Every structure is written in structure tokens, then in C-alpha cells.
Amino acid sequence: MTKSDLIDIVAGGTGLTKLETEAVINGFLGTIVESLAEGTSVELRGFGTFRIKERAPRTGRNPKTGDVVEIDTQFVPHVKISREVRKHIDRSIKERKS
């Protein structure tokens, strides 16, 4: 599913226009990104938690040349999906396969 597909589905279910729906979804996603950039986690109860994890600096290798490369500390986004969502997905997929 793409963002465009999501906009179509939400617009159809809410009665908002596609432009209004796109503005809401872009605002929602932008707020999550900005919160993470500020170091604040975002918890959507019943869905999951978005937070930043710190990866320690390490030594790597350039796969093409084999040269040793120092990789700096990195801050990466991490999403932990809620137990309810995981169970729902598991049940739904198992039901479709049987």
C-alpha cells in the first residue's frame, strides 16, 4: 500500500476530500518525524511506539575495496508495534492461509 492508496481509503471513509486527507496525513507524519528529531518518543496507544535508538560507533569495511572505515554514532528511528496489533495481524494471516 502506498501513501496515495492510504489517502484514497481514508478520504472514502471520512467524507473529506483527497486534498484535505493528504494534508492531515502529511501533518500527522510530519509531527512524528519532528518529535523524533527532537528526541521525543511518540506513543500511539493500541498501535505502537516510535522512538530513537543510538547505534554505537563501530569499525566497518568497504565491501568494494576491503578498506577499514570508521562509522560514527548513528541515531535511527525504531518502531515497536503493540501487542494488540501483532496478535490481530497474526490471526488474520493464519485465517487467510487456512
Rosetta blueprint (number, residue, H / E / L):
1 M L
2 T L
3 K H
4 S H
5 D H
6 L H
7 I H
8 D H
9 I H
10 V H
11 A H
12 G H
13 G H
14 T H
15 G L
16 L L
17 T L
18 K H
19 L H
20 E H
21 T H
22 E H
23 A H
24 V H
25 I H
26 N H
27 G H
28 F H
29 L H
30 G H
31 T H
32 I H
33 V H
34 E H
35 S H
36 L H
37 A H
38 E L
39 G L
40 T L
41 S L
42 V E
43 E E
44 L E
45 R L
46 G L
47 F L
48 G E
49 T E
50 F E
51 R E
52 I E
53 K E
54 E E
55 R E
56 A L
57 P L
58 R E
59 T E
60 G E
61 R E
62 N L
63 P L
64 K L
65 T L
66 G L
67 D L
68 V E
69 V E
70 E E
71 I E
72 D L
73 T L
74 Q E
75 F E
76 V E
77 P E
78 H E
79 V E
80 K E
81 I E
82 S L
83 R H
84 E H
85 V H
86 R H
87 K H
88 H H
89 I H
90 D H
91 R H
92 S H
93 I H
94 K H
95 E H
96 R H
97 K H
98 S L
